[in-house]
Amino acid sequence: MPIYRKPRNEYEKTEMVLRKKKTKSNVNLAFDATNLSKRDFTRIIFPYSRHTTPDSKNIFNWLKTGQIAKPMLIPFSRATGVPIEFLLGEENKMLERELKSKIMLRTPMG
C-alpha cells in the first residue's frame, strides 16, 4: 500500500488530483479534439515565433499539468474552438461529449 505523502509543489499537487480523477483535464480534452500534432498546434498559437522548441515545451507542460498560463488562454481557446470557461474547468457536459466523440472518431478500432 503506497504511503501518502504531501505534494512538494504545484506540479505534484496537480498530478495527484488528475490521478485521483483518472480523467483528462479540459485542456487535454480540447487539444486532443483538434487532431493536430504539438508542433502544428504550436505554430497556430505562436504564429510569429521562429523558435518552436521553447514554445512546444510550453504546450507540452500545459498538457502534462492540465494548467495553462493566463495570457495564453485566449489563443488556446481560439485554436481549439473551446470557450475559456471550459478550459478553466467549468462543467459543460454537452461540449465534453462532443469533444470526446471527435476523439473517438479518430481512434482506430482493432
Backbone as a printed PyTorch tensor [residue, N CA C, xyz], in Angstrom:
tensor([[[  0.8420,  -1.1850,   0.0000],
         [  0.0000,   0.0000,   0.0000],
         [  0.8850,   1.2450,   0.0000]],

        [[  0.6770,   2.1610,  -0.9570],
         [  1.5160,   3.3520,  -1.0080],
         [  1.2510,   4.2700,   0.1820]],

        [[  2.3000,   4.8690,   0.6550],
         [  2.1850,   5.7990,   1.7730],
         [  1.8500,   7.1700,   1.2110]],

        [[  0.8830,   7.8530,   1.8480],
         [  0.5120,   9.1910,   1.3880],
         [  1.6220,  10.1610,   1.7380]],

        [[  1.9870,  10.9620,   0.7830],
         [  2.9910,  11.9860,   1.0250],
         [  2.4520,  13.2950,   0.4950]],

        [[  2.7260,  14.3420,   1.2300],
         [  2.2590,  15.6700,   0.8550],
         [  2.9840,  16.1310,  -0.4060]],

        [[  2.2630,  16.7180,  -1.3900],
         [  2.9240,  17.1960,  -2.6070],
         [  3.9120,  18.3150,  -2.2960]],

        [[  5.0620,  18.2830,  -2.9770],
         [  6.1150,  19.2740,  -2.7330],
         [  5.8970,  20.5750,  -3.4900]],

        [[  5.1640,  20.5180,  -4.5820],
         [  4.9650,  21.7350,  -5.3790],
         [  3.6370,  21.6310,  -6.1260]],

        [[  3.3140,  22.6710,  -6.8770],
         [  2.0330,  22.7160,  -7.6020],
         [  1.9280,  21.6160,  -8.6520]],

        [[  3.0410,  21.3030,  -9.2990],
         [  3.0340,  20.2580, -10.3180],
         [  2.6180,  18.9180,  -9.7080]],

        [[  3.2190,  18.5500,  -8.5860],
         [  2.8670,  17.2810,  -7.9300],
         [  1.4260,  17.3030,  -7.4440]],

        [[  0.9850,  18.4550,  -6.9650],
         [ -0.3940,  18.5800,  -6.4980],
         [ -1.3750,  18.3210,  -7.6520]],

        [[ -1.0920,  18.9250,  -8.8120],
         [ -1.9370,  18.7250,  -9.9900],
         [ -1.9140,  17.2750, -10.4360]],

        [[ -0.7240,  16.6750, -10.4530],
         [ -0.5970,  15.2660, -10.8410],
         [ -1.4360,  14.3730,  -9.9360]],

        [[ -1.4060,  14.6500,  -8.6380],
         [ -2.1600,  13.8260,  -7.6890],
         [ -3.6660,  13.9720,  -7.9180]],

        [[ -4.0880,  15.1980,  -8.1900],
         [ -5.5150,  15.4340,  -8.4380],
         [ -5.9530,  14.7110,  -9.7050]],

        [[ -5.1560,  14.8270, -10.7780],
         [ -5.5120,  14.1700, -12.0340],
         [ -5.5010,  12.6510, -11.8840]],

        [[ -4.5690,  12.1170, -11.0890],
         [ -4.5370,  10.6780, -10.8680],
         [ -5.7740,  10.2120, -10.1120]],

        [[ -6.2110,  11.0380,  -9.1410],
         [ -7.4110,  10.6820,  -8.3720],
         [ -8.6350,  10.6800,  -9.2720]],

        [[ -8.7520,  11.7040, -10.1360],
         [ -9.9020,  11.7980, -11.0270],
         [ -9.8640,  10.7230, -12.0990]],

        [[ -8.6630,  10.3440, -12.5000],
         [ -8.4640,   9.3860, -13.5880],
         [ -9.1320,   9.8560, -14.8730]],

        [[ -9.1780,  11.1450, -15.0450],
         [ -9.7250,  11.7230, -16.2730],
         [ -8.7570,  12.7780, -16.7800]],

        [[ -8.9250,  13.1370, -17.9990],
         [ -8.0940,  14.2000, -18.5580],
         [ -8.6900,  15.5460, -18.1860]],

        [[ -7.8260,  16.5490, -18.1130],
         [ -8.3170,  17.8950, -17.8510],
         [ -9.0070,  18.4150, -19.1100]],

        [[ -9.7190,  19.4930, -18.9640],
         [-10.4030,  20.0930, -20.1110],
         [ -9.4060,  20.6110, -21.1430]],

        [[ -8.2230,  21.0300, -20.6820],
         [ -7.1760,  21.4950, -21.6050],
         [ -6.7560,  20.3380, -22.5080]],

        [[ -6.5230,  19.1740, -21.9160],
         [ -6.1280,  17.9970, -22.6970],
         [ -7.2320,  17.5680, -23.6470]],

        [[ -8.4490,  17.5930, -23.1610],
         [ -9.5890,  17.1830, -23.9740],
         [ -9.7280,  18.0900, -25.1940]],

        [[ -9.5910,  19.3890, -24.9820],
         [ -9.7030,  20.3520, -26.0910],
         [ -8.5720,  20.1390, -27.1020]],

        [[ -7.3450,  19.9070, -26.6120],
         [ -6.2210,  19.6880, -27.5230],
         [ -6.4100,  18.4030, -28.3200]],

        [[ -6.7980,  17.3250, -27.6600],
         [ -6.9670,  16.0410, -28.3460],
         [ -8.0180,  16.1180, -29.4530]],

        [[ -9.0410,  16.9280, -29.2400],
         [-10.1150,  17.0410, -30.2280],
         [ -9.6860,  17.8030, -31.4780]],

        [[ -8.5700,  18.5450, -31.4100],
         [ -8.1190,  19.3080, -32.5800],
         [ -7.4970,  18.4240, -33.6500]],

        [[ -7.0090,  17.2610, -33.2690],
         [ -6.3680,  16.3250, -34.1980],
         [ -5.0870,  16.9140, -34.8110]],

        [[ -4.3960,  17.7620, -34.0460],
         [ -3.1510,  18.3650, -34.5090],
         [ -1.9810,  17.8210, -33.7000]],

        [[ -0.8030,  17.8220, -34.3170],
         [  0.3970,  17.4710, -33.5600],
         [  0.7610,  18.6670, -32.6850]],

        [[  1.6160,  18.4360, -31.7050],
         [  2.0390,  19.5390, -30.8350],
         [  2.7730,  20.6050, -31.6450]],

        [[  3.5430,  20.1770, -32.6230],
         [  4.2860,  21.1320, -33.4530],
         [  3.3310,  22.0210, -34.2640]],

        [[  2.3200,  21.4210, -34.9030],
         [  1.3590,  22.2080, -35.6770],
         [  0.5560,  23.1330, -34.7720]],

        [[  0.2060,  22.6210, -33.6100],
         [ -0.5540,  23.4180, -32.6560],
         [  0.2870,  24.6110, -32.1760]],

        [[  1.5780,  24.3800, -31.9710],
         [  2.4910,  25.4570, -31.5700],
         [  2.5220,  26.5440, -32.6210]],

        [[  2.5510,  26.1600, -33.8830],
         [  2.5860,  27.1510, -34.9770],
         [  1.2980,  27.9750, -35.0380]],

        [[  0.1920,  27.3790, -34.6370],
         [ -1.0760,  28.1160, -34.6310],
         [ -1.1000,  29.1190, -33.4790]],

        [[ -0.6680,  28.6940, -32.3020],
         [ -0.7230,  29.5630, -31.1240],
         [  0.3680,  30.6370, -31.1540]],

        [[  1.5560,  30.2770, -31.6180],
         [  2.6700,  31.2250, -31.6880],
         [  3.0450,  31.4680, -33.1580]],

        [[  2.1980,  32.1470, -33.9230],
         [  2.4490,  32.2650, -35.3690],
         [  3.6800,  33.0810, -35.7310]],

        [[  4.1070,  34.0020, -34.8700],
         [  5.2350,  34.8660, -35.2180],
         [  6.5420,  34.4120, -34.5980]],

        [[  6.5170,  33.3030, -33.9010],
         [  7.7160,  32.8110, -33.2380],
         [  8.5680,  31.9980, -34.2120]],

        [[  9.8670,  32.2230, -34.1730],
         [ 10.7620,  31.4580, -35.0340],
         [ 11.1940,  30.1630, -34.3720]],

        [[ 11.2530,  30.1910, -33.0550],
         [ 11.7720,  29.0500, -32.3130],
         [ 10.6220,  28.2320, -31.7510]],

        [[ 10.3500,  27.1230, -32.3660],
         [  9.2120,  26.3230, -31.9140],
         [  9.5450,  25.4700, -30.6980]],

        [[ 10.8170,  25.1770, -30.4350],
         [ 11.1480,  24.2780, -29.3280],
         [ 10.7170,  24.8350, -27.9720]],

        [[ 11.0970,  26.0700, -27.5890],
         [ 10.6380,  26.5660, -26.2830],
         [  9.1160,  26.6680, -26.2060]],

        [[  8.4990,  27.0590, -27.3170],
         [  7.0460,  27.1740, -27.3290],
         [  6.3890,  25.8050, -27.2350]],

        [[  6.9800,  24.8120, -27.8680],
         [  6.4550,  23.4510, -27.7800],
         [  6.5560,  22.9400, -26.3590]],

        [[  7.6240,  23.3280, -25.6650],
         [  7.7670,  22.9200, -24.2640],
         [  6.6490,  23.5110, -23.4230]],

        [[  6.2550,  24.7590, -23.7350],
         [  5.1230,  25.3590, -23.0160],
         [  3.8670,  24.5240, -23.2120]],

        [[  3.5840,  24.1700, -24.4400],
         [  2.3850,  23.3820, -24.7320],
         [  2.4850,  22.0090, -24.0800]],

        [[  3.6520,  21.3900, -24.1520],
         [  3.8430,  20.0930, -23.5100],
         [  3.5560,  20.1890, -22.0120]],

        [[  4.0390,  21.2600, -21.3720],
         [  3.7890,  21.4390, -19.9390],
         [  2.3110,  21.6720, -19.6450]],

        [[  1.6420,  22.4250, -20.5180],
         [  0.2070,  22.6410, -20.3120],
         [ -0.5350,  21.3140, -20.3420]],

        [[ -0.1800,  20.4670, -21.3090],
         [ -0.8730,  19.1890, -21.4450],
         [ -0.4890,  18.2390, -20.3140]],

        [[  0.7200,  18.3690, -19.8250],
         [  1.1830,  17.4930, -18.7500],
         [  0.5040,  17.8380, -17.4270]],

        [[  0.3660,  19.1250, -17.1400],
         [ -0.1950,  19.5490, -15.8570],
         [ -1.6910,  19.8210, -15.9200]],

        [[ -2.1960,  20.1020, -17.1230],
         [ -3.6100,  20.4700, -17.2300],
         [ -3.8410,  21.9350, -16.8940]],

        [[ -2.7610,  22.6700, -16.6660],
         [ -2.8550,  24.0920, -16.3530],
         [ -2.2560,  24.8840, -17.5050]],

        [[ -2.7850,  26.0860, -17.6830],
         [ -2.3250,  26.9120, -18.8000],
         [ -2.0950,  28.3360, -18.3000]],

        [[ -1.1140,  29.0160, -18.8700],
         [ -0.8180,  30.3960, -18.4700],
         [ -1.9790,  31.3080, -18.8530]],

        [[ -2.3060,  32.2410, -17.9750],
         [ -3.4410,  33.1360, -18.2170],
         [ -3.3550,  33.8980, -19.5350]],

        [[ -2.1910,  34.4710, -19.8890],
         [ -2.1450,  35.2120, -21.1610],
         [ -2.3790,  34.3270, -22.3900]],

        [[ -2.1920,  33.0280, -22.2390],
         [ -2.3380,  32.1290, -23.3820],
         [ -3.7320,  31.5060, -23.4700]],

        [[ -4.6110,  31.8210, -22.5300],
         [ -5.9630,  31.2550, -22.5660],
         [ -6.7180,  31.6400, -23.8360]],

        [[ -6.6370,  32.8970, -24.2320],
         [ -7.3850,  33.3470, -25.4140],
         [ -6.8740,  32.6750, -26.6850]],

        [[ -5.5420,  32.6800, -26.9620],
         [ -5.0820,  31.9830, -28.1670],
         [ -5.3800,  30.4830, -28.1360]],

        [[ -5.2510,  29.8610, -26.9670],
         [ -5.5370,  28.4300, -26.8520],
         [ -7.0160,  28.1700, -27.1260]],

        [[ -7.8550,  29.0300, -26.5820],
         [ -9.2960,  28.9080, -26.7900],
         [ -9.6580,  29.0610, -28.2630]],

        [[ -9.0620,  30.0330, -28.9250],
         [ -9.3320,  30.2470, -30.3570],
         [ -8.8410,  29.0860, -31.2070]],

        [[ -7.6640,  28.5640, -30.8690],
         [ -7.0860,  27.4740, -31.6610],
         [ -7.8810,  26.1840, -31.5120]],

        [[ -8.4570,  25.9620, -30.3420],
         [ -9.2140,  24.7260, -30.1170],
         [-10.7030,  24.8910, -30.4020]],

        [[-11.1700,  26.1450, -30.4260],
         [-12.5950,  26.3830, -30.6480],
         [-13.4400,  26.0850, -29.4180]],

        [[-12.8150,  26.1690, -28.2610],
         [-13.4830,  25.8500, -26.9900],
         [-13.5510,  27.1120, -26.1430]],

        [[-14.6660,  27.3610, -25.4510],
         [-14.7610,  28.5620, -24.6080],
         [-13.7400,  28.5520, -23.4630]],

        [[-13.2990,  29.7380, -23.0620],
         [-12.3250,  29.8620, -21.9770],
         [-12.8690,  29.2650, -20.6820]],

        [[-14.1390,  29.4260, -20.4310],
         [-14.7380,  28.8990, -19.1970],
         [-14.5340,  27.3880, -19.0970]],

        [[-14.6660,  26.7040, -20.2280],
         [-14.4790,  25.2510, -20.2440],
         [-13.0270,  24.9000, -19.9290]],

        [[-12.0790,  25.6640, -20.4820],
         [-10.6610,  25.4110, -20.2160],
         [-10.3260,  25.6250, -18.7450]],

        [[-11.0200,  26.5470, -18.1030],
         [-10.7760,  26.8220, -16.6880],
         [-11.4370,  25.8150, -15.7630]],

        [[-12.1930,  24.8930, -16.3280],
         [-12.7500,  23.8210, -15.5010],
         [-14.2520,  23.8380, -15.3420]],

        [[-14.9310,  24.7930, -15.9660],
         [-16.3930,  24.8130, -15.8680],
         [-16.9580,  23.5640, -16.5240]],

        [[-17.9400,  22.9800, -15.8940],
         [-18.5110,  21.7440, -16.4140],
         [-19.5190,  22.0510, -17.5170]],

        [[-19.3550,  21.3930, -18.6370],
         [-20.2510,  21.5460, -19.7640],
         [-20.3670,  20.1670, -20.4200]],

        [[-21.3290,  19.4030, -19.9760],
         [-21.4590,  18.0040, -20.4100],
         [-21.6520,  17.8760, -21.9200]],

        [[-22.4370,  18.7800, -22.5190],
         [-22.7040,  18.6790, -23.9470],
         [-21.4200,  18.8940, -24.7640]],

        [[-20.6420,  19.9130, -24.4070],
         [-19.3830,  20.1780, -25.1050],
         [-18.3900,  19.0420, -24.8680]],

        [[-18.3580,  18.5280, -23.6570],
         [-17.4600,  17.4190, -23.3260],
         [-17.7880,  16.1890, -24.1720]],

        [[-19.0650,  15.8750, -24.3010],
         [-19.4750,  14.7310, -25.1280],
         [-19.0890,  14.9350, -26.5880]],

        [[-19.2820,  16.1700, -27.0720],
         [-18.9440,  16.4760, -28.4670],
         [-17.4390,  16.2930, -28.7180]],

        [[-16.6130,  16.7940, -27.7970],
         [-15.1580,  16.6570, -27.9490],
         [-14.7350,  15.1930, -27.8750]],

        [[-15.3180,  14.4480, -26.9500],
         [-14.9690,  13.0320, -26.8240],
         [-15.3850,  12.2480, -28.0650]],

        [[-16.5000,  12.6330, -28.6650],
         [-16.9240,  11.9320, -29.8750],
         [-15.9600,  12.2250, -31.0370]],

        [[-15.4280,  13.4550, -31.1180],
         [-14.4280,  13.7740, -32.1440],
         [-13.1860,  12.9110, -31.9670]],

        [[-12.7840,  12.7190, -30.7190],
         [-11.5980,  11.9070, -30.4310],
         [-11.8780,  10.4490, -30.7780]],

        [[-13.0520,   9.9680, -30.4390],
         [-13.4130,   8.5630, -30.7050],
         [-13.4850,   8.2870, -32.1980]],

        [[-13.9170,   9.2570, -32.9890],
         [-13.9970,   9.0620, -34.4380],
         [-12.6210,   8.8570, -35.0630]],

        [[-11.6050,   9.4800, -34.4690],
         [-10.2420,   9.3570, -34.9850],
         [ -9.5430,   8.0920, -34.5100]],

        [[ -9.9670,   7.5500, -33.3710],
         [ -9.2760,   6.4190, -32.7810],
         [ -9.5290,   5.1600, -33.6200]],

        [[ -8.4580,   4.5020, -34.0960],
         [ -8.6490,   3.2900, -34.9020],
         [ -9.1590,   2.1400, -34.0530]],

        [[-10.0870,   1.3990, -34.5760],
         [-10.6240,   0.2290, -33.8750],
         [ -9.8420,  -0.9900, -34.3160]],

        [[ -9.5410,  -1.8580, -33.3790],
         [ -8.8350,  -3.0510, -33.8180],
         [ -8.2140,  -3.7930, -32.7560]]])
